[in-house]
Amino acid sequence: MKKVAAITFGCKVNQYETSCILDGFAQHNYKITNFSEKADVYIINSCTVTNRTDYKSRNAVRKALAQKATNPNVKVIITGCYSQRNREEILELGPVDLIADNNEKSKIYQFIENSNLPVSHDKTEFDELFTTRMIDHTRAFIKVQDGCDYYCAYCAIPYARGTSRSREKENVLKQIETLTEKGYREFVLGGINLGLYGREKNDKYFLADLLKDIEKIEEVKMIRLSSIEPQLFTEDLLDFFKTSQKICSHFHIPLQVGCDELLSKMGRKYTTAQFTETITKIKNILPTAAIGIDVIAGLPGETEELFQKTFDFLTKLEFTYLHVFSYSKRPGTRAAAMSNHVNGRIISQRSNKLSELSRTKTNDFIAAILTNNVQMQGVIE
């Protein structure tokens, strides 16, 4: 029996896509094995959100190519956002068999079996990846949206993923029903910019509408949402939270920076006041909601005064934890060409300070839950 191994870097969308790719190989009698073990096919699903993930992606390719050096029949495949933007760098690493576009992941098995298949570079169609199981996961992640229309100054992902596009609701519901037959009861809806679901279509069927249809599936016991931009918590979405019996009261909301000067400079589509309003609305509906926030330390032009504004804003804000990122220059983005880049040592210091604040907020959240004897909704795994 042939073996396939994969390694994934980056977001939950990548993790879902890897699960689908591996399930496709398994259905053709491949055995799934660990990336560190010998295999016939190695797949690297790469990420380019930071310099660090670039490095990890390249290193994984080198490890796979080392196996190919001992056995020329080994196939090495790389896909994902790093390879999408850095094709020439990948080719310089060695004889990679396939660099698959983000929108061709569903066809990777076919490409391996038939090297003459034409490769499309169309990033306007939704790549329909379907799986009958989640590899290494007990809750099911469902990709319902891809791409992003926002092109924030610091971010390379829209260049790698293309414009926003949504999965057909019939395919989403069919995927969920198939997975409930396998015993899955908890589902996480995700995308590159999830809140844009349905916005590019003309049928006025948006994320809140999809959630209502998923809630009707009896076997579904819990629905989680991955990251949603603060301005995309629409009134329809908030109304769904008020009545839903299945929504998990855990939300991940990217702030990135807590001062209006840098929000505007980076092309974000809200102010700190609007961000606060979104948090307040959610907490009014779900008082015990856990809220995670993305924040970036050291964006170009972030003076000590502006960083302190972010820190003070977050100190006063009600949330549960932070995902702290150190700014990483992404070639080809507007931020990369900006002046006044922050020294790496200072970025590290600011990241540490934000991480300390995150720990304090998490401890406060847990203490409040315990003090008030709040029963938290969840699924036992």
N, C-alpha and C positions, 0 to 999 in steps of 0.2 A: 504493500500500500504506500502510495506517495504521501509525503508530508508537506504541510505548509505552516509557516511561522510568520507572525506579524508583530510589529511594535508600533505603538501609537503615541504621538506627542500632541499636546494642546488640548483643545476644547472637547466638550461632550459630543458635539456634532461629529468630530473626528472619531471618537470612540464608537459611536453608533455606526458610522460608515465602515469601520474596521470589522465590527460584528457582522454586518451584512456581507462584506466581502468574504470573510472566513466561512460564514454559513453557506455561501455559494460554492466554495471549494469543497466543503464537507458533503454537500449534496452530490458532488461528483466523485465521492469516495476518497477524498483526501483526509488524512488524519491531521488534526490541528496539534501543533507542538509548540514548545517554548522557543522564543527567538534565540536563546543562547544554545539551543541544541541543533543537531544536524537536520537539515530539511532540504526538500527539492525546490521549494519556492520560498523566498523571503520577501515580505512586503513591509515597507516603511511608510507609514502615514504621517507626513511631516507637518511642522508648524513653523510659522515665521513671526509670531507675535513679539518675540524678543531675540536679541543676539544669542542668548543662552539656548533657546529652542532651535535656532539655526545650527548651532554647534552640535547639539544632541542629534539632530537629524542627520548631519554629515557623518557623525561618528557611527551611527547605526548603519549607514550605507557602507562605510569602510569595513565594519564587522561582517556584513553580508558578503561583500566582495572578497574577503579573506576566505570564506567558505567556498566561493566560486573558484578561487585560485587553486584549491585542492581538488575540485570537481567541476570541470567546465560545463557540465549539464545543469548545474544549479542556475535557477532563474532569480534575478534580483530586480525588484520592482519598487519604485518610489512614486508616491503621489502626495497630495496635500499642498498646503499653502507655500511651504518653503520651495519645493520643487517647481511649483507653478510660476514663481517669480525668479528662480535662479537656475534655470535649465542648464546654462553653460557651466556653472560651478559644479553641478552634478556630473556632467559629462567628463569634467576634468578629474573626477575621483577614480574613474575606471569604467570597465565595460558593463554598465548598467543595461539590463535587457529592455526595460520599459520605464518611461517617465509618463505616467498617466495623469491627464488633466483632472482637476477636481470634479468636473462634470462627466467624467468617464469611469468613475469608480465602479459603477454597476457592471461594467464590461471587462473588468480586469481578467477574470477567468477566461473569457472568450479571447482576449488578446494573447494570453499564454498559449491557448490551444491553436490559435490561428493568427500568426504574426502578420498576415497580409490584410487583416481588417483595417479599414480606414479609421484614423483617429480624428475625432471632432474637437474643435477648440471653441465650440459654441457655449457661452456662459449665460445664455438667456433662457434656456429650458431647465426645468427641474429634473435632476437625475434621480429616477425612481429606483431607490434601493429598498429591497424588501427582504425581511428575514423572518424565520419561523422560531427563532430563539435569540436570547441575548448571551453572547459569549462572556462568561465570568461575571455575570450580573444577575441579581435576584429581582431587581425592579427593571422595568422595560423603558428604555429611552426611545422616543419616537421623533425622528426629524420631520418637521412639518414645513420648514422654511429654510431657504438658503440665500446667501448674498446680502449686500447692504448698499443702500443708496446714500449714505451720509458722508462718507469720505472725510472723517475727522482728521485734523492736521497731522496727528501723531501715528495714525493707524494705516498699516499696509494691507489689511485683510480684504477690503473691498476690491483692491486691484487683483487679488488672487482669487476671490470668490465670485466676482461679478455683481450685477444688480440684483435687487430683491426679487425672488420668485417663490411661489407657494405650491405646496403639494395639494393635489386635488383631494377634497374632503372625502370622497368615496374611497380613495386609496388609504387615507389615514385611518378611517373607521374599519376598513377591511383588515389592515395591519393589526389594529388593536384587538379585533375580534379573534383573529388567528392566534395571537399571543395569549388571550384569555383561555383559549382551548388548551394551551400548554401549561396553564396554572398561574400565569401572571395576573396580579391584581392591582399593582401600583404602576402608574405610567407617568413618565416625565416628558413633557412636550418641549422640544428645543429647536433652535435655529441659530443662524448667525446674527439676525436681528429679529427675534421672535415676534415682537409687537407689530411688525410690518405685515404679518400674515394676511393675505388676501387683498392688500392695498393696491397691487398692480392689476387686479382683475376688475371686471365691470359688474360682477354679480352682488356686490355689497355683502359678501359673506366674510366676516372678519374673525379674529381670534375668539372673541366672546361667543360668536355663533358656533364655532367649532367645539368649544368647551361645553356648551349646552348639549350638543349632540353626543359628545363622549359621555357626559354625565348620565345619559339615558341608557347606556349599556350596563345592564344589571351586574355583570361580573366585575366591572371596574369598581374598586373600592376607594382608590385615592388617585388624585391628579395633582401632579407637581408642575410648576412652570420654571423653565430655566431663565436666564437673565432677560429682563425687559427694560427698555429705556424709560426714564421717568415720565417723559411727556406722552408715552404710549399707553399709560394706564387710563384708558378712556372711561367715560361714564358707564358705557355698556359693560365694560370689563369689571368695574367696581360694583355694578349692580349684580353681576353674576356672583361675585364673592359674597354678597349679602344673603343670597338664597341657596348657594351650593352646599350640599351635604358631603361633598367629596374633595373639594379643593384643599390642598395642604397649605396651611398658613405659614409658609416659608417663602420669602421672595428675595430675589437677588437683583439689585438695582444699581447700575453703574453711575457713579457721580463723576469720578476721575479727578476733579479738583474742586475745592470749595471756595473759590473766589470768582466773582463775575468777570473780572478782567481776563483771566486765563480761560474761562469757559468760552467767552466770545472769541478769543484769539485762536483757540483750538477747534472752533467750528461746532461746538456743542449747541444743542437746540433748546436750551432752557437756562434759567437763572437759578441761583441758590434759593431764592424765595419760592420759585415754582417747584424745585426739588423738595423743599420742606413741606409744601402743600400736598405733594403726592404722598409723602410718608404719613402726614397727618390724616389724610383721607383713608389710607389703608388701616392705620391704627384705630380709627374711629369705627371701622367695620369689624376688624379682627384685633382686639386689644392685645392679645398675647402673640401676635404674629412675630416670627423671627425674621429680621431683615438684615441681609448682607449687602455690603456696599463695596464696589470697586473704587480704588483711589490710586492715582499715579503720583509718585514723588519725583520732583526734579524735571518737570516739563520745561522746555526752553523759555527763558524769561521769568522763571519762578524765583523771585528775590526772597530774601529772608522775611520781608514784610508780607509778601503774598502767601508764602508757606504758612506763616502764622495765622493769616486769615482762614486758610483751609483748616488748620488745626483747631482754631477757636470755633469755627462753624461746626465741625464734627463733634467737638466736645459738648456742645449744646444740643446736638441732634439726637433723637431717640432711634437707636439701631442696635443690632446684636453683635455684629462682627464686621471687620474689614478684610477685603482681599487687597493687600498692598503690593503694588508693582513699582519697581524702579524704572524710570524712563529709559528706554532703549531706542537709540536712533535707528529709524527704518529708512533705508535708501529709497528715494523716489517720493517720499512724503513731503508735505509742505513744512512740517516741523523740522525735518532734517536740514532744510536750507535756512532756517531761522538763526538769528544771532543770539548771543547771551545764553549759550548752553551751560548747564550747571555742572560743576566739578563732581566727578564720580564719588569722591569721599563724602562730599556734602549730601549727595543723593542718598548714600547709604545711611548717613546719620538721620536724615529725615524719614527714611523708610523705617528705621528702627523705632523712632519716636511714634510714628503712626501705628506700628505693630504693638507697642506698649499700650497705646490708647485702645486698640482693638481688644486686647486681653482684659482691660478694665471694663469695657462695655459688655463683653461676654460674661464676665463674673457678675456684673450687676444684673444682667438679664436672668441668669440662672438663680441668683439670690431672690429676685422678685418672684419667679415662678415657684420656688420652694416656700417662700414666706406666705404666699397667697394660696398655696396648695392647689395650683392650677393643674387640671388634667389635660395633658398634651395629646393631640390626635396623632396617631402614627400607625405604621404597619410593622409588625414584628417579623424580623427576617431570621 
